[in-house]
Amino acid sequence: MFNREIVAENLVKQYGDFAAVNNVSFKVNSGEIFGFLGPNGAGKSTTVSIMTTLGLPTSGKALVGGLDVVTQAGEVRRIAGVALQDIGLDPLMKSTELLTIQGQMFGFSRKQAQARAAELLDLVKLSDFTDRRVGKYSGGMRRRLDLAMALVHEPAILFLDEPTTGLDPASRRDIWHEVRRLNQQLGMTIFLTTQYLEEADELADRIAIIDRGQIVAEGAPAELKASLGGESINLTFRTQEDVDSAKSALGEMATRLQTDRKVLRLYLNQAAAAVPAVMTRLQQHTLEPVSLTLTQPTLDDVFLQVTGQRFDVQAEPEPEVA
């Protein structure tokens, strides 16, 4: 039975002794924008490849629109649109030609496919470049055309793998606007991976963070940020030794401490009011921070807390999905 949900049940992808995806389960509700985040090499791309029928799981089950991605892969492809990181566009063709062919592959007549191509090119702001071969497009233009290709058959479910990579801020906002429109006006379920935490915070109803092949956090962005507590006092020091000394000196004052290179974060209630006491304690231990700031928890803080690394840290690439 067809629906607009995405479900993973105990999903495993094994490469010899290495589990790229290790017992992953989640559910994306119908009409939801779901953000899927993780460091490079965490299992994110492997999971997306399985969900989009491009790879086979070792075990477990994945359903897209109520359809099994292994036994009903062809039907999944008819109801889901996919825009992946690696853009596969023929550089010798023009945008209208590519979109028209795509439409005809999904059963449109040539006239219907051409009309749909014109509509989508206007949508992604490429109508003025129809005479230019795709090989002459900028990276951002190719990204927008790839999104249009994923929308040709008006999918009920859309997988977007880093859809705004390479776009300038204005174009990125345009894509955000279109993602919201597709979701709100058409009820499209959207599975989004992104390298911009701001994007996940802006668009996603819920997010899941995967690390070392396992889901380590899941929930609404606001809930995940609130789970870290209130404001944090961020102290930057000149040396790692000073960070370690400050951590020992201030440990009992905070509900939780977090270090990030030469920055020590103290999470506590009424952080602003605690600043004088923190500075007094540091002076008593002859420690002088380079800077002190107060911040509200962010998704970056959540990511750092659950993975132990910053969101932009580069890790080893995942094995290619067979």
N, C-alpha and C positions, 0 to 999 in steps of 0.2 A: 504493500500500500504506500502510495506516494505522500510524503509530507515535506516540510522544509527544515527538518532537524538534521544535525550532524552528531553522530555518536561514535565514540571509541570505547571498546570494552576489552580491557586487559591486553592491549596491543603490544606485541613484541616483534622487533626486527633484530635478528642475530647475524653477526658476521664471525663465524668461528666461535671463539670464546668471548667475543666482544658484543655486548648488547647495546646497539645504537639507540633503540627504543626499548624500554624495560618496564612492561606491565602498565602502560599508559591508559588511563580511562578519563573521559570527560564527555559532557553533553552540551551541545550548542542548541539553544531553544529556537523554535521557529520565529523568524523575524528579528533575530538578535544579531548585533555586531560583536564578534568574539575576537579578542586580541590574543595572539599566541606568540609569546616572547621567549627568548633564550639566548645564551652566548653561542657563538659559532662553535659547532661541534657538539652541541648539547642534545641533538636529536630532533630539532625543530624541522629542518628540511626533509629528513627521512619520514617524519610523521606526515607532513604535508604531501609528500610524494605518494604515500600509501593512500591517503584520503582522496587524492585526485586520480587514482587508478594507475599511476605511473610506476608503482612498485608493489611488490607482494609482501604481506606480513609473514613472519615466521609462525606466529600464532596469534590468537585473539581475533577480534571482529571489529569491522568498521562499517558503519552505515551512513550513507549520504542520501537524504530525502527518503529514508526508510529502505533504501536499496543497498544490497551488499556490494562493496567495492571490488570483491573478487569474483563472485558468481554472477553479478549483474553489472559488470563494468560498462558495457555499452549503454545501458539505460542511465547509469549515473552520468555519463558524459553528455547525455541529451538534456539533463535538467540542471547541470552545474556548469558554470563558467570558470575558467582558470586563467589567471595572469601570473606567470611564474617569474622568478628572478632572471633566468636566462631567456632573453627575448628572441624567439625564433621567427624572424621576419625576412623574407627574400629581399635582399638589397637592390635587386634589379627591377622589382615591381613597384607600382605606385599604390598609394593607400586605397584608392577606390577599387582597384583590381583585387587587392588582397581581401578586402572586406566583402566584395561581391562573391568571390570564390568561396569564402567562408560561409556566407549565407546560403549559397547553392548546395554546399555540402550538408547543410541542415534542412534541405528540402524546399527552400524558397525558389520561386521562379526567378529568372534573371532580372526581370523588372522589379520584383519585390526586393531582391537582394541589393540592387542598385539604390533603391529608395532608402532601404535600411542603412546602407553605407553612407549616404549623404546625411542622414539624420545623426548617425554616430560621429561622423567627422565634424559636424557642427557642435555636437555635444563636447567633444574633447578639444575643440578649438584648433582643428587642422584643416578647415575648409579652404583656407587660402594657400594650401601647399599640395593640392591634388596633382599638380603637374610635375612635382619633384619626386624623383625616385627615392625609395625608402633609405637606400644606402647613403643618401645625402642629408638625411634627417639628423638632428642632434640627438644626444642620448635621451633628453627629456621628451622630445617629440616621439621617439620610438616607444618610450614608456607609455605615452598617452595613446598611441595607436594600438599598442598591445592590450590596453584596457578596453578599447573599442572592439577589438577582435573577440575578447572574452564575453562581450555583451551582445554579440550579433544575434544569438538565438533567444534572447530575453530569458536568461536562466532564472530559476527560482532560488538558486544557491550560488554564491560567488566566492571563489577562493582568490585572495589577493596576496601575493608574496612580495612584500616590500614594494608596493605600487608607486611610491613617490621618490624612490631612489633616483638621484640624478636630476631632479626637478628644482627649479628655482622656487623661492618662498611663495611667490604669487601663484605659480602653477600648482604647487603643492596644495595651497588653499582651494584652488579650483577642484582638484581631485577630492579633497575632503568634502566639499560641498556636494559633489556628485555622489559620493559614497553615501552621505546622509540622505540625499534625495532617493536613491535606489532603495534604501532601507525603509524610509518613512513613507514614501508614496507607493512603492510597489511591494512592500513587505518582504523584500529580498533578505535572506539570511546571508551574512557576510562573515567569512573566516579570514582574518587579517593578520599577517605577520608584518613586522615593521622594524626598522633600525632606529626609529625616532620614538622615544618614550612620550614625547609631547603628543604625537599622533595617536598612540594607544590611549592616552589619557583623554584626548579630545573626542575620539570616535567610539571607543569600545564600551559596550554595556557591562561586559565582564572580560577579564583577562586570565590567562593561565601562563605560568612561567615554568619552562622545562629546563632541567639542568642534569647533566650526566644520564640522560635517557629517562628521567622520571619527573613527574609533575611535583614541583616543590611549593607552589602557591597558586591559589585560584580564588577569584572573587571580583566584585566590582572594584574599580580603581579607588574610589573613595574609601571603601571598606579596608582594602589592603594598606592604604596610607594611614588610616586611623589606627590600624593594629600596631603601628610603631609607637603610638603615644602622641603626646602633644608636640610643642615646639622643641627644637634641639638647639643647643649651644655648640657652635662649630669653632674649634680652636685649631689654628694652623701654627705649626712650630717649624723651626729651622732644621732640626735633625730628627731622625727616627728615635734616637735615645731620649730626646725631650718628650716625644709622644709617649713612649713607654713609661717615663717617670711621671708624666701628668696623669696617665691612666691609673697608676697606682695611687697617686695622691687624691684623685677625685672620685675613685670608684664608689665609695660609700655614699656620695652625694646624688648619684643619678640612678634612675630606675633601670637604665640600660646604657652601655657604652659601645661605641663602634669606631673602629679605626679604618682610615682610608689613606694609605700612603702617609703623608705628614699632617693629616687632619684627624683630630679626635672629636667625635660627636658625643655629646651628653644629652640623652633623652630624659626629660623630667617634667613634672607639672610646674606651671608658672615659671617657665625658663627665664623670662625677662627679669623677674624679681630675684632670681638666684644668681644673676651675673656678679653682683658685688661680692657675694660669698665665694664664688668660684675664683674670682681674681685674688681675693685675700688668701685663699688656700694655695694658689699658685705662687704668690709672693713669699709665703712661708716656706715653700720648697725651692725658692730662687729659680722659678721657671717663668719665662716671659714669652707669651705667644706673639707671633708675628701679626696675627689678626684674630678678631672675634666677631662672629656673625650669629644672628638668630634666624632660623628658617623653619617653615612648616615642612612636615614630611612630604616627600615626592615619590613618584614611581621609581626614580633612580635609587632612592634610599631603600625602597622595598627590594629592588633587584639586587642591590649590594648585600642586603641582609640575608636573602635566601640563597644566593649563589656564591657570595664571597668575592664578587668582582664587579667592576663597573660594567654598564651595559655595552660600552664601546670597546671593551677588551677583546682582542682577537685571539681566538683559540684555534686548535687544530681543526681542519675541515673534516666533515663527516665522510665516511665512505660513500661512494656512489651507490644508489639503490639499483640492485640488479633486477 
